[in-house]
Amino acid sequence: MKKEEILKKSRLEDCDEGKEYIEGRGRYYGEIVFVILAAILMIYNLFRGHTNNQVFTLFWGFLAAEGFGKYRTGKSKGELVVTICAAVASICYLILSIMSPTP
């Protein structure tokens, strides 16, 4: 491929690497904050004698969604396994959360 063809194809893709980098960094910090807040809620619930079913529902659901996105992009069987396991765990915790009495 010639240089001009590559540049033309790149312009047609409408892909801004700077924007993608910024979104990736924002997602990275969002994931860190999510995990920290989930850990704080789990510790709080532990000391209060409450279950962590709702927190685990969100945590495993997040991992399932993230794994699915990675699988769709990279077609890695490892990501598919993680996605399926996390989705099953999230559904189980959701059922437990709905069925258990609220404190």
GILINMO-V352895 format. One line per field, one symbol per residue. ss: DSSP state (A for helix, B for strand, O for the rest). A space follows every 10 residues. Layout:
ss: ???
//
This chain:
ss: OOAAAAAAAA AAAOOOAAAA AAAAAAAAAA AAAAAAAAAA AAAAAAAAOO OOAAAAAAAA AAAAAAAAAA AAAAOOAAAA AAAAAAAAAA AAAAAAAAAO OOO
//
